Amino acid sequence: MRYTGALVRFLIGLILFIVVLILGVLKPDLFSSFTGSLPGNFSFKIGGSVVYAPVLAWVILSAFLTLVINLFSIPFRRASKP
């Protein structure tokens, strides 16, 4: 029973990952609408294809998700032993 907190966190993370993955597949323009005009986003035209790399958007998203995950994990943290 001592792994209950870790299991709950894992399941919440898994559910959020699946929701974002499904939204990204079904509505790809949902995420590109706010990341298209940032200055750190690169697009390359190679032959007949266009490769789009939203580097700055990835950095911003990573920082935001790190903040959110840390805020949600505060109630699950254990007090450190002196």
Secondary structure, DSSP 4 states (H G I P E B T S, - for coil): -TTHHHHHHHHHHHHHHHHHHHHHHH-HHHHHHHHTT-TTEEEEEETTEEEEEEHHHHHHHHHHHHHHHHHHHGGGPPPPP-
